[in-house]
């Protein structure tokens, strides 16, 4: 009993650590989701802007709001800028997707290890009860 | 437990704990309210957009408008709005474009369409969530009521077994209380069914020949027969088509469409089950044999069988709480079987024959569901269904008698 008790305590400590790690992973996943949502919205907006810019004829004036200043911009330049931004956001999204996948895998493996730990604790406790 | 199905009775509460179900329901409801907030926001945007479009269209009407210009936080001064046809439209991401009123209105309209599309998709997700919430709520309510899920093994033998993966919808609290009684009865009936099956297979070949001959004849008869057998309801396929329709309200046009018959049979079986049960009670000794015979000759005896079969079917139903999964193959079989049970049974059969010969051609195919034990009968049953139990009651009776003699 005395020998199993510290072992049991150790197991439980392990379990706690694993549980903390798991919650951290879950928080990361949530953050990832949040950022992904932001990026997705921005991507949508940029695509909308590009669509409108395409519809403009060459003579139209395009201005960009930089801080409190409205700066006149060339139509072609504006289109190029928006396109580059779209590409950048898509790349970011893909990167985030990869990270998300990794995090999810880690989360699953952590869950499994926690389960195993719990089972071990149960068996140890059962053994203790018998003795 | 008897040699009937070995089942487990689990309280629905164990599978779907009431608390958890209600918690899940609450979570889904929260998601729904979130979506509702989003929906309100989007609708507000759409309304603003519409107002803007009308304003943009009105402004160019005048060269200049006299307005009160806001100055600071709490002051206004009178001023004039000029260049009424030049608009600086925000395209997004800090990009503005100079456009005329018409072009601006078009941009706004396109934006409005996008908003509408978003609203529609949001509504769709909300519907899904609501359906989920309803399911959770009902499960929670059911679990709270103490519904019990009954799970019985499916033994693929001649004996009929109630094999139904316990579904939450199985609300047979009674059966869970008396499994032993039902099992014994069940086992008995199973044994009978085995015997009947053998006889059936023998007679099937005969029947098939006869059926093919009678098919054309029976079809004509179906339409004309108006035997007012209200009791039989979905009994005779050919004869009681009209009756059945009236009585059951379902289309008994077995001849017309086989597909429909399945559904009809289901309803019929439901109606006939009670009748079969009676039969079962009366002929507790030989239900299996009867069923087989019924398959082959469901004509006249059917009507009578209905009453007798009521008992049988009812008993069977109780025992096979889950056996109703496949009513399709069963209804025709049960009908026939119901008739047979009556025919084979001593006193009951004679009664049945008398009754049936009385002119009631109701197909009392009490719905005895024997889909498990009588799979081979299904095809012949279909054909036999098509040819409404031979237009000749005498033929059936004779055949029936023949079978009786064979036994």
Interface residues (C-beta under 8 A of the other chain):
Chain A: X42 X45 X46 X48 X49 X52 X53 X56 X60 X61 X62 X63 X64 X65 X66 X70 X73 X78 X82 X85
Chain B: X88 X91 X92 X93 X94 X95 X96 X97 X98 X99 X107 X110 X111 X114
